[in-house]
Amino acid sequence: MAGGGGCAAAEPDGDAALACEALRLLRIEPAAPGAARAGGSRNALRKRRRWERVLAARRAKRRQERQRSRARRAQGAGAAGRGGGGARAALARERLLEARAAGPRLCVDLGVAARMSHKETSRLASQIRRLYGSNRRAEKPFWLYLTQFVAGSLIYEECFRMNDGFSSYLMDTTEESYLDLFPSDAIVYLTPDSENVLEDIDPNKVYVLGGLVDESIHKKLTLRRAEEQSLQTARLPIREYMVKAANSKNYHSETLAINQVFDVLLTYRETRSWPAALKAGVSSGKGYVLPDTAEEAEIPPHDNAQEDSLFCDVKEQHVQENQTPDFKQRHEGECA
């Protein structure tokens, strides 16, 4: 800077460089010898204070830049961490596609969905969400189908309304019946009313669950449906591995919600243990427990209106274990 003396004499650095730059911007020229006056001194003091404010602003700007730089580095580290989540998602996708190619396959039969009320249909949509979530997390998943999933039907609308991201679920949805998709001798319809016990899971088979939450109690509906279609049927081995627990209403039911049946199947595939699988899916509210826990079991009174609900979710599982008003309010309208 012309007339700057010290700035021109040597190459400035650090804060000295900032001072020189501030002086240049403020057009502060050194006073001639002997020309200082009281007014000039006050003017110089104001300029110096302004210069100090400029320096402070620049220091603050540097601090902000450093903070932003640290934030960007942290964000990059977070992205790397999320990359791990991305890797898990990719692994889940790979497992699902392997199941699509090699089996086993499981269908939710929505051909009986028209029999349900709006409330029952909403509960079924919730169960489908839970079923899909369990399958996506499984180490050995099934490939899923929603059959007779008719566009514009109530269950169609409820699945999209209640389940965020439903359109991106990795499964097949079709308006066709499972009879149109698979040979009948490959189909096993799972129903609690069957006389046949499911002993193992065959990857070459297609397992069908009745997509029904039935509060109006249509007894043996899925069994009759399977028999009319000349299909093989099977039930979970609940009575073979579990015992009835004493309760005040002598209530015992082998009827589970579709997501609970599916949890049993998934756990069995991973553990090859029916006791472990049944423990995962059969709530104590159904009146059945494993033999080694029979003495500890205490089954609360059961709502008779739900006794024979075909594949209806069990509200008692949640309410009995979480006896708070807030919990009941949050789960009002969920599967019962």
Secondary structure, 3 states (H helix, E strand, C coil): CCCCCHHHHCCCCHHHHHHHHHHHHHCCCCCCCCCCCHHHHHHHHHHHHHHHHHHHHHHHHHHHHHHHHHHHHHHHHHHHHHHHHHHHHHHHHHHHHHHHHHCCEEEEECCCHHHCCHHHHHHHHHHHHHHHHHHHHCCCCCEEEEECCCCCCHHHHHHHHHCCCHHHCCCEECCCCHHHHCCHHHEEEECCCCCCECCCCCCCCEEEEECCCCCCCCCCHHHHHHHHCCCEEEECCHHHHCEECCECCCCCCCCCCHHHHHHHHHHHHHHCCHHHHHHHHCCHHHCEECHHHCCCCCECCCCHHHCCCCCCCCHHHHHHHCCCHHHHHHCCCCCC
